[in-house]
Amino acid sequence: MNDRTPTPARWLRSIFTGWRMPTPRPVDTEGEGAESLIGFVLAAAVVGALTGLAAASFRVALTYLSEWRTGLSGWGQGSAWGFFVVVLGCMAAVTAAAALVRRLEPQAEGSGIPHVEAVVAGRAEPGRFRILPIKYVGGLLSMGGGLALGREGPSVQMGGSIAVIVASVTRRPMSDLRVLAAGGAAAGLATAFNAPIAGGVFVLEELVKRFDPRTTIATLVASASGFAAAYPFVHSGSDFRMPDLQNPHMSNAGWVLAVGVTAGLLGVLYNKALMFGLHVADTSRWPAEARAAAIGAAVGVLVWCAPDLAGGGDNLTQDALLGHGAAGAVLGILALRFVLGAVSYAAGTPGGLFAPMLVLGAYTGLLIGLVAEHLDATPPESAALALIGMAAFFSATVQAPVTGLILATELTGTTNQLPPMLGACASALLVAVALRSRPIYDLLTDRAAALAVARGKAS
């Protein structure tokens, strides 16, 4: 008799070979689940808690790696061989991340949010269990190596992978697995940014695009349990500090509109830059590892010269939200990070888009605020425009304005700027729609589908 009961050995083997975890009996793929709603809610809570622990440890590890990278750069400045050590270290880390993806799990490339969205919508089968460790390790290597990528994409995809494991162990039907994957995604985003409300809203607004009760319950429960599980390891306050901002005034409406329109235009251009970079990578004759090595070496030079400009960019966002910087320097950082974000995503390693977008949005608003200080007798606060730009840029690229508003509010703990943020987000979204720019995750989903078809024909 062939016993298919899961064992620790089979579970570990399933992770590293990509096999599906054996289940004690066939799973019903038609119904909504034979078990009670309480069992479903408990499963969502478990998915959220496990995702919170995984995403919290991922976030803490990235913080240490960022500090280590900055320290290595400082050491390199005083060593004869320091330049080569820094450049080769970044190159090796990025190359290793790309090799893990190409050789072991192509679905771990990039953000991972489009893959989770496809699973939730039923357009794709659940990923193999090895996505989880490869996304985790690959993300640490790529972002630790200095690429301008964010932690939220890997956290979301890890949450989706954990949902697959929990659904398999608890023998949930396929319909429940897809809903639990949405919950895992919400928990991942909630932990990545200390933003439990934005985590749930993003999944409902962008991933599933509906508010049916079962999905909403799973999303909110998982987001809350993930945030609670991560609480002992990640600080509970807002991610970014803000100065005390004055209440908005109608006299500054023109500058707010300027932030929205500019963020909309730059958001459209950024989507095009991201897709152009991926197109070049997809059509390049260079092996994935060689392409990643070249990008890693270039980033290594930046790390050696100006380590604060590399990586996810939370430090840059914080500076912008405090209103720090001269106009020329802000413009230079904005241009550099615009190019660096697109190039980093083309490396083919695990990494998300949210954090780099927040940098670009905040610096867009800050730049307009600095211009306003020279042209207006009663200019708006630059820090306020940086916050508004952050939400507006997100609205233009992702085209999920409600998530952008809530995310910016939770990240900063600032609520009195919501009225101008609403206007700027509406303006940015209007520009994106008028220019017929599609949401970035829709574009990435189409690319993933095209690559899957190409791989199928090649095999």
HELIX and SHEET records of a PDB file:
HELIX    1   1 PRO A    8  THR A   17  1                                  10    
HELIX    2   2 LEU A   37  GLN A   77  1                                  41    
HELIX    3   3 GLY A   82  LEU A  104  1                                  23    
HELIX    4   4 PRO A  106  ALA A  108  5                                   3    
HELIX    5   5 ILE A  113  ALA A  121  1                                   9    
HELIX    6   6 ILE A  131  GLY A  144  1                                  14    
HELIX    7   7 GLU A  152  VAL A  169  1                                  18    
HELIX    8   8 MET A  174  PHE A  193  1                                  20    
HELIX    9   9 PRO A  196  PHE A  202  1                                   7    
HELIX   10  10 VAL A  203  LEU A  207  3                                   5    
HELIX   11  11 PRO A  213  ALA A  230  1                                  18    
HELIX   12  12 MET A  250  ASN A  252  5                                   3    
HELIX   13  13 ALA A  253  THR A  283  1                                  31    
HELIX   14  14 ALA A  288  CYS A  305  1                                  18    
HELIX   15  15 PRO A  307  LEU A  309  5                                   3    
HELIX   16  16 ASP A  314  LEU A  321  1                                   8    
HELIX   17  17 ALA A  327  TYR A  345  1                                  19    
HELIX   18  18 PHE A  354  LEU A  375  1                                  22    
HELIX   19  19 SER A  382  VAL A  398  1                                  17    
HELIX   20  20 PRO A  401  THR A  412  1                                  12    
HELIX   21  21 LEU A  418  ALA A  434  1                                  17    
HELIX   22  22 ILE A  440  ALA A  458  1                                  19    
END                                                                             
